[in-house]
Amino acid sequence: MFRREFLGAVAAVAAGGTANGLHRLLPAAGRPSAAAPGRIGASDVAAVRQTIAQFRTLAYRFGWGASLDPAVGFAGWTHGMLSAEQSTATATELRIALVQLYLLIGWAHFDGGRPDDARRQQVQALALARDAEQPALVGHVLSEMSQVTTEHGDPRDGLRLAGYGLVALDPTPAHAPVRGGLHIAEAWALAQVADDRRAEEALSRAADELARADLSAGPDWSWATAHLYTPGWLESNAGRVHTELARTPQLRSHAETAVGAAETALASYDGQVSRNAKDQVSLATAQLLDGARDEGLRAGHHAVEQVAALHSARTFTMLARLADVAHRYYANAPDAIDLRHRIAALTPRAQREPARDSAARPPAPLRYPAQSTGGVA
């Protein structure tokens, strides 16, 4: 029931409809510890943005779980500001800031292994983005919705959501960064079903969009997503896509490309500890798939050390997949067994995956239009 209502309401919003259908899907309202001010202005919204930036810094340093509790408490109070007396411009800016806050909370839930809670927070962000009449922001929210849905095990729905996001945008250069993110989301969904040709096409489209992106010419809220387009961000995502493709035995040749992309991403390290750890796991997995056993195991041990310092169920899942590859191709190697034991000791039981059958056939490819500009059937 949630899935049907979720997809139907999101499709309506992406096509320009109202957010009324989203209300049943919103998270339960938190009870603020103090009353919100009766009147607010631009300086109040600026303070909200500054606090959100601090939460994001905390998440990059220690994992998204580290920012969850303070962000939820702050959201309960900040949401009350919507009913304060304010100008039209302030009301719009407050909604835009709240979109970023709810997306941050959603990502923290997702990183903590709670995708349903994440999607409810993203629904709240989508409703606010539509209320603010910001189509590019709607597209950005749908990009994050697509990623969460795909990793929740629903790549077909993830692909639909990315397609809805592209529908919400216009072809102007100002929307190029958001289109780039949506194409990345497409590529990740396609990698999950081993559709390598279309995944590579989506990565190529993402690179084209990001190459012509000019954040200074974008919407006023572009500052909030600038961190997504830092050097190495595209390569980081490309590395994950090609690594996932290479996990299918028939597509193992993608491992070489994945190694190069992960190395490029690591070389452009910009202080985002959580992203750096994921890139390290991608590199180790890709090297093992590429036959570079010694390099892959060294990178794997380094990855374990990095992940141990994070509060990230998603990264634990990536480690479990690394252990699966080490078992599948190097089951009897003592150093590979040692790596698997280290990962097993670190990884919560709920995040461990059963080994994939190396003889398994890849999933059937998705059927959808070649150009994702009109949604996905």
KELOGU-657322 format. One record per residue (C-alpha): residue number from 0; x, y, z; residue in three letters. Coordinates in nm, 4 decimals. Layout:
NUM:X:Y:Z:ALA
...
This chain:
0:0.0000:0.0000:0.0000:MET
1:0.2779:0.2448:0.0912:PHE
2:0.4590:0.1698:-0.2341:ARG
3:0.1509:0.2326:-0.4505:ARG
4:0.0594:0.5550:-0.2728:GLU
5:0.4226:0.6658:-0.2715:PHE
6:0.4825:0.6189:-0.6445:LEU
7:0.1457:0.7657:-0.7452:GLY
8:0.1814:1.0771:-0.5316:ALA
9:0.5434:1.1344:-0.6333:VAL
10:0.4563:1.1026:-1.0022:ALA
11:0.1798:1.3621:-0.9627:ALA
12:0.4136:1.6111:-0.7924:VAL
13:0.6873:1.5580:-1.0516:ALA
14:0.4369:1.6310:-1.3284:ALA
15:0.3504:1.9641:-1.1677:GLY
16:0.0546:1.8637:-0.9516:GLY
17:-0.0063:1.9582:-0.5900:THR
18:0.1523:1.7913:-0.2892:ALA
19:-0.1851:1.7036:-0.1341:ASN
20:-0.1459:1.3329:-0.2036:GLY
21:0.1751:1.3210:-0.0013:LEU
22:0.0271:1.4088:0.3357:HIS
23:-0.0588:1.0504:0.4366:ARG
24:0.3024:0.9506:0.3737:LEU
25:0.4682:1.2156:0.5887:LEU
26:0.6657:1.1228:0.9022:PRO
27:0.5036:1.1686:1.2411:ALA
28:0.5481:1.5260:1.3572:ALA
29:0.8058:1.5697:1.6307:GLY
30:0.7204:1.7660:1.9431:ARG
31:0.9508:2.0687:1.9729:PRO
32:1.1178:2.1341:2.3065:SER
33:1.0466:2.5083:2.2780:ALA
34:0.8022:2.7270:2.0883:ALA
35:0.9136:2.8678:1.7545:ALA
36:0.9344:3.2478:1.7230:PRO
37:0.6192:3.4344:1.6262:GLY
38:0.7906:3.6340:1.3535:ARG
39:1.0961:3.5482:1.1448:ILE
40:1.3066:3.7123:0.8772:GLY
41:1.6032:3.6477:0.6504:ALA
42:1.8513:3.6324:0.9400:SER
43:1.6539:3.3484:1.1020:ASP
44:1.6623:3.1444:0.7831:VAL
45:2.0350:3.2109:0.7483:ALA
46:2.0846:3.0712:1.0998:ALA
47:1.8858:2.7609:1.0018:VAL
48:2.1068:2.7085:0.6969:ARG
49:2.4206:2.7478:0.9065:GLN
50:2.3013:2.4854:1.1540:THR
51:2.2187:2.2419:0.8740:ILE
52:2.5693:2.2913:0.7341:ALA
53:2.7106:2.1980:1.0754:GLN
54:2.5024:1.8800:1.0800:PHE
55:2.6328:1.7931:0.7344:ARG
56:2.9934:1.8461:0.8446:THR
57:2.9321:1.6149:1.1400:LEU
58:2.7891:1.3506:0.9070:ALA
59:3.0877:1.3672:0.6709:TYR
60:3.3274:1.3274:0.9604:ARG
61:3.1621:1.0477:1.1573:PHE
62:2.8907:0.9048:0.9321:GLY
63:2.5330:1.0153:0.8861:TRP
64:2.4147:0.8487:1.2037:GLY
65:2.6171:1.0956:1.4073:ALA
66:2.3953:1.3830:1.2895:SER
67:2.0576:1.2115:1.3230:LEU
68:1.9483:1.2925:1.6788:ASP
69:2.0418:1.6620:1.6772:PRO
70:1.8941:1.7086:1.3287:ALA
71:1.5623:1.5491:1.4263:VAL
72:1.5366:1.7687:1.7333:GLY
73:1.6174:2.0779:1.5319:PHE
74:1.3599:1.9845:1.2646:ALA
75:1.0841:1.9623:1.5242:GLY
76:1.1512:2.3214:1.6280:TRP
77:1.2302:2.4620:1.2829:THR
78:0.9187:2.3177:1.1207:HIS
79:0.7164:2.5283:1.3627:GLY
80:0.8644:2.8380:1.2007:MET
81:0.6414:2.7748:0.8997:LEU
82:0.3482:2.9149:1.0946:SER
83:0.5353:3.2292:1.2067:ALA
84:0.4639:3.5677:1.0569:GLU
85:0.7011:3.6175:0.7632:GLN
86:0.7341:3.7676:0.4185:SER
87:0.6710:3.5670:0.1028:THR
88:1.0431:3.5624:0.0245:ALA
89:1.1305:3.4393:0.3743:THR
90:0.8634:3.1694:0.3540:ALA
91:1.0157:3.0394:0.0308:THR
92:1.3696:3.0430:0.1683:GLU
93:1.2584:2.8658:0.4869:LEU
94:1.0981:2.5861:0.2852:ARG
95:1.4122:2.5477:0.0765:ILE
96:1.6234:2.5221:0.3919:ALA
97:1.3833:2.2692:0.5433:LEU
98:1.4111:2.0564:0.2289:VAL
99:1.7842:2.0266:0.2954:GLN
100:1.7215:1.9430:0.6609:LEU
101:1.4704:1.6681:0.5868:TYR
102:1.6948:1.5246:0.3166:LEU
103:1.9808:1.5146:0.5657:LEU
104:1.7596:1.3341:0.8207:ILE
105:1.6414:1.0964:0.5492:GLY
106:1.9961:1.0146:0.4481:TRP
107:2.0899:0.9553:0.8122:ALA
108:1.8003:0.7073:0.8468:HIS
109:1.9067:0.5411:0.5226:PHE
110:2.2704:0.5194:0.6293:ASP
111:2.1490:0.3636:0.9518:GLY
112:1.9612:0.0876:0.7694:GLY
113:1.6085:0.2339:0.7983:ARG
114:1.5030:0.3015:0.4374:PRO
115:1.1292:0.3313:0.5090:ASP
116:1.1915:0.6094:0.7595:ASP
117:1.4262:0.7685:0.5067:ALA
118:1.1601:0.7739:0.2380:ARG
119:0.9056:0.9385:0.4676:ARG
120:1.1534:1.2164:0.5399:GLN
121:1.2142:1.2530:0.1667:GLN
122:0.8386:1.2764:0.1061:VAL
123:0.8325:1.5676:0.3512:GLN
124:1.1179:1.7291:0.1575:ALA
125:0.9341:1.6758:-0.1708:LEU
126:0.6173:1.8429:-0.0399:ALA
127:0.8174:2.1460:0.0764:LEU
128:1.0055:2.1695:-0.2542:ALA
129:0.6753:2.1737:-0.4426:ARG
130:0.5306:2.4324:-0.2017:ASP
131:0.8356:2.6494:-0.2683:ALA
132:0.7706:2.6178:-0.6447:GLU
133:1.1268:2.5044:-0.7114:GLN
134:1.1243:2.2426:-0.9915:PRO
135:1.5004:2.1867:-0.9783:ALA
136:1.4763:2.1203:-0.6057:LEU
137:1.1947:1.8723:-0.6742:VAL
138:1.4313:1.6979:-0.9163:GLY
139:1.7078:1.6918:-0.6562:HIS
140:1.4771:1.5336:-0.3977:VAL
141:1.3694:1.2710:-0.6511:LEU
142:1.7352:1.1894:-0.7192:SER
143:1.7855:1.1030:-0.3523:GLU
144:1.4547:0.9145:-0.3444:MET
145:1.5745:0.7078:-0.6388:SER
146:1.8998:0.6128:-0.4674:GLN
147:1.7295:0.5060:-0.1458:VAL
148:1.4651:0.3057:-0.3318:THR
149:1.7254:0.1302:-0.5462:THR
150:1.9408:0.0321:-0.2505:GLU
151:1.6287:-0.0800:-0.0664:HIS
152:1.6039:-0.3520:-0.3314:GLY
153:1.3656:-0.1871:-0.5780:ASP
154:1.5797:-0.0771:-0.8757:PRO
155:1.2806:-0.0649:-1.1098:ARG
156:1.1083:0.1834:-0.8808:ASP
157:1.4384:0.3674:-0.8418:GLY
158:1.4588:0.4064:-1.2168:LEU
159:1.1019:0.5345:-1.2297:ARG
160:1.1789:0.7976:-0.9660:LEU
161:1.4849:0.9175:-1.1582:ALA
162:1.2663:0.9432:-1.4676:GLY
163:1.0073:1.1456:-1.2753:TYR
164:1.2840:1.3804:-1.1667:GLY
165:1.3941:1.4404:-1.5249:LEU
166:1.0316:1.5166:-1.6170:VAL
167:1.0224:1.7855:-1.3477:ALA
168:1.3173:1.9764:-1.4981:LEU
169:1.3596:2.2032:-1.7962:ASP
170:1.6577:2.1829:-2.0366:PRO
171:1.8296:2.5006:-1.9144:THR
172:2.1955:2.4947:-1.8020:PRO
173:2.0790:2.6005:-1.4548:ALA
174:1.9266:2.2547:-1.4068:HIS
175:2.2290:2.0675:-1.5463:ALA
176:2.3734:1.9687:-1.2033:PRO
177:2.0429:1.8160:-1.0942:VAL
178:2.0052:1.6299:-1.4234:ARG
179:2.3574:1.4968:-1.3727:GLY
180:2.2605:1.3623:-1.0311:GLY
181:1.9480:1.2000:-1.1730:LEU
182:2.1478:1.0253:-1.4434:HIS
183:2.3820:0.8953:-1.1726:ILE
184:2.0762:0.7570:-0.9948:ALA
185:1.9669:0.5928:-1.3211:GLU
186:2.3092:0.4324:-1.3631:ALA
187:2.3026:0.2942:-1.0092:TRP
188:1.9584:0.1400:-1.0614:ALA
189:2.0656:-0.0150:-1.3909:LEU
190:2.3812:-0.1583:-1.2348:ALA
191:2.1654:-0.3476:-0.9852:GLN
192:2.0017:-0.5388:-1.2698:VAL
193:2.3238:-0.5869:-1.4686:ALA
194:2.2172:-0.3643:-1.7602:ASP
195:2.5690:-0.2482:-1.8364:ASP
196:2.5019:-0.0801:-2.1705:ARG
197:2.2358:0.1528:-2.0370:ARG
198:2.4255:0.2090:-1.7125:ALA
199:2.7237:0.3333:-1.9133:GLU
200:2.4960:0.5549:-2.1219:GLU
201:2.3533:0.7071:-1.8044:ALA
202:2.7043:0.7729:-1.6692:LEU
203:2.7971:0.9390:-1.9983:SER
204:2.4913:1.1641:-1.9814:ARG
205:2.5783:1.2524:-1.6217:ALA
206:2.9308:1.3496:-1.7227:ALA
207:2.7982:1.5693:-2.0042:ASP
208:2.5555:1.7485:-1.7724:GLU
209:2.8087:1.8036:-1.4945:LEU
210:3.0676:1.9297:-1.7422:ALA
211:2.8407:2.2180:-1.8375:ARG
212:2.7019:2.2816:-1.4905:ALA
213:2.7485:2.6326:-1.3546:ASP
214:2.6392:2.6483:-0.9927:LEU
215:2.6796:3.0252:-0.9888:SER
216:2.4036:3.0501:-1.2508:ALA
217:2.1752:2.8045:-1.0759:GLY
218:1.8896:2.8565:-0.8318:PRO
219:1.9508:3.0384:-0.5052:ASP
220:1.9640:2.7075:-0.3189:TRP
221:2.2531:2.5739:-0.5318:SER
222:2.4854:2.6380:-0.2378:TRP
223:2.3170:2.3514:-0.0574:ALA
224:2.4114:2.0911:-0.3182:THR
225:2.7543:2.2227:-0.4210:ALA
226:2.9191:1.9470:-0.2147:HIS
227:2.7764:1.6898:-0.4580:LEU
228:2.9744:1.8242:-0.7517:TYR
229:3.3173:1.8510:-0.5956:THR
230:3.6159:1.6919:-0.7758:PRO
231:3.5938:1.3143:-0.7614:GLY
232:3.2181:1.2949:-0.6992:TRP
233:3.1385:1.1641:-1.0479:LEU
234:3.4311:0.9209:-1.0369:GLU
235:3.3213:0.7977:-0.6945:SER
236:2.9773:0.7107:-0.8269:ASN
237:3.1165:0.5649:-1.1495:ALA
238:3.3434:0.3417:-0.9431:GLY
239:3.0488:0.2091:-0.7452:ARG
240:2.8427:0.1517:-1.0606:VAL
241:3.1173:-0.0407:-1.2407:HIS
242:3.2026:-0.2382:-0.9261:THR
243:2.8398:-0.3441:-0.8935:GLU
244:2.8305:-0.4453:-1.2601:LEU
245:3.1505:-0.6481:-1.2171:ALA
246:2.9905:-0.8501:-0.9364:ARG
247:2.7886:-1.0269:-1.2074:THR
248:3.0309:-1.2930:-1.3416:PRO
249:2.9435:-1.2252:-1.7063:GLN
250:3.0305:-0.8570:-1.6581:LEU
251:3.3481:-0.8981:-1.4563:ARG
252:3.5450:-0.7015:-1.7171:SER
253:3.3968:-0.3828:-1.5674:HIS
254:3.6303:-0.4296:-1.2714:ALA
255:3.9217:-0.2661:-1.4526:GLU
256:3.7167:0.0490:-1.5178:THR
257:3.5957:0.0443:-1.1580:ALA
258:3.9538:0.0359:-1.0270:VAL
259:4.0509:0.3420:-1.2313:GLY
260:3.7440:0.5389:-1.1222:ALA
261:3.7908:0.4549:-0.7543:ALA
262:4.1587:0.5501:-0.7662:GLU
263:4.0706:0.8850:-0.9247:THR
264:3.8060:0.9488:-0.6591:ALA
265:4.0491:0.8673:-0.3783:LEU
266:4.3142:1.0935:-0.5288:ALA
267:4.0726:1.3871:-0.5088:SER
268:3.9919:1.3340:-0.1407:TYR
269:3.8260:1.6499:-0.0098:ASP
270:3.7740:1.5730:0.3563:GLY
271:3.4483:1.3772:0.3247:GLN
272:3.5514:1.0840:0.5422:VAL
273:3.2386:0.8791:0.4738:SER
274:3.2722:0.9106:0.0959:ARG
275:3.6434:0.8312:0.1162:ASN
276:3.5689:0.5103:0.3085:ALA
277:3.3139:0.4008:0.0483:LYS
278:3.5639:0.4719:-0.2296:ASP
279:3.8200:0.2580:-0.0467:GLN
280:3.5733:-0.0314:-0.0241:VAL
281:3.4900:0.0082:-0.3939:SER
282:3.8590:0.0021:-0.4832:LEU
283:3.9270:-0.3118:-0.2812:ALA
284:3.6251:-0.4936:-0.4258:THR
285:3.7106:-0.3917:-0.7828:ALA
286:4.0751:-0.4969:-0.7451:GLN
287:3.9734:-0.8408:-0.6199:LEU
288:3.7292:-0.8760:-0.9085:LEU
289:4.0039:-0.7653:-1.1479:ASP
290:4.2352:-1.0404:-1.0257:GLY
291:4.4711:-0.8120:-0.8311:ALA
292:4.4510:-1.0205:-0.5141:ARG
293:4.7370:-0.8701:-0.3133:ASP
294:4.6425:-0.5095:-0.3928:GLU
295:4.2763:-0.5795:-0.3250:GLY
296:4.3399:-0.7422:0.0112:LEU
297:4.5660:-0.4568:0.1218:ARG
298:4.3004:-0.2065:0.0168:ALA
299:4.0383:-0.4184:0.1929:GLY
300:4.2223:-0.4107:0.5261:HIS
301:4.2610:-0.0339:0.4896:HIS
302:3.8876:-0.0069:0.4197:ALA
303:3.8024:-0.2026:0.7353:VAL
304:4.0064:0.0420:0.9424:GLU
305:3.8254:0.3395:0.7887:GLN
306:3.4751:0.1942:0.8197:VAL
307:3.5322:0.1007:1.1845:ALA
308:3.5340:0.4727:1.2693:ALA
309:3.1974:0.5429:1.1004:LEU
310:2.8365:0.4983:1.2067:HIS
311:2.7179:0.3735:0.8678:SER
312:2.5096:0.0639:0.8012:ALA
313:2.5416:0.1274:0.4271:ARG
314:2.9196:0.1054:0.4454:THR
315:2.8911:-0.2108:0.6531:PHE
316:2.6805:-0.3547:0.3704:THR
317:2.9516:-0.2620:0.1217:MET
318:3.2053:-0.4439:0.3398:LEU
319:2.9813:-0.7505:0.3439:ALA
320:2.9825:-0.7456:-0.0363:ARG
321:3.3618:-0.7156:-0.0309:LEU
322:3.3759:-1.0238:0.1930:ALA
323:3.1456:-1.2049:-0.0504:ASP
324:3.3837:-1.1334:-0.3402:VAL
325:3.6844:-1.2449:-0.1334:ALA
326:3.5041:-1.5708:-0.0544:HIS
327:3.3809:-1.6296:-0.4085:ARG
328:3.7172:-1.5921:-0.5817:TYR
329:3.9761:-1.6498:-0.3069:TYR
330:3.7988:-1.8861:-0.0670:ALA
331:4.1099:-2.0843:0.0346:ASN
332:4.3647:-1.8019:0.0503:ALA
333:4.4683:-1.7460:0.4150:PRO
334:4.4977:-1.3689:0.3738:ASP
335:4.1503:-1.3513:0.2182:ALA
336:4.0105:-1.5576:0.5059:ILE
337:4.1701:-1.3133:0.7487:ASP
338:4.0014:-1.0201:0.5742:LEU
339:3.6633:-1.1949:0.5869:ARG
340:3.7047:-1.2619:0.9584:HIS
341:3.7861:-0.8962:1.0238:ARG
342:3.4799:-0.7870:0.8298:ILE
343:3.2582:-1.0421:1.0069:ALA
344:3.3765:-0.9139:1.3430:ALA
345:3.2965:-0.5556:1.2478:LEU
346:2.9795:-0.5938:1.0443:THR
347:2.6461:-0.6168:1.2291:PRO
348:2.4672:-0.9452:1.1655:ARG
349:2.1721:-0.7659:1.0057:ALA
350:2.3995:-0.6238:0.7380:GLN
351:2.5623:-0.9511:0.6331:ARG
352:2.4628:-1.0801:0.2926:GLU
353:2.4540:-1.4422:0.1822:PRO
354:2.7142:-1.5253:-0.0759:ALA
355:2.5933:-1.4881:-0.4319:ARG
356:2.6112:-1.7955:-0.6511:ASP
357:2.8988:-1.7438:-0.8924:SER
358:2.7113:-1.9479:-1.1515:ALA
359:2.3933:-1.7467:-1.1184:ALA
360:2.2523:-1.5853:-1.4266:ARG
361:2.2366:-1.2058:-1.4235:PRO
362:1.8919:-1.0542:-1.3684:PRO
363:1.6816:-0.9767:-1.6740:ALA
364:1.7427:-0.6215:-1.7992:PRO
365:1.4851:-0.3546:-1.7362:LEU
366:1.2547:-0.2537:-2.0195:ARG
367:1.2108:0.1197:-2.0523:TYR
368:1.2368:0.3902:-2.3173:PRO
369:1.5848:0.4696:-2.4451:ALA
370:1.5482:0.8373:-2.3491:GLN
371:1.4380:0.8936:-1.9886:SER
372:1.2496:1.2134:-2.0515:THR
373:0.8958:1.0914:-2.0225:GLY
374:0.9014:0.8676:-1.7197:GLY
375:0.9543:0.4940:-1.7020:VAL
376:0.6958:0.2363:-1.7923:ALA
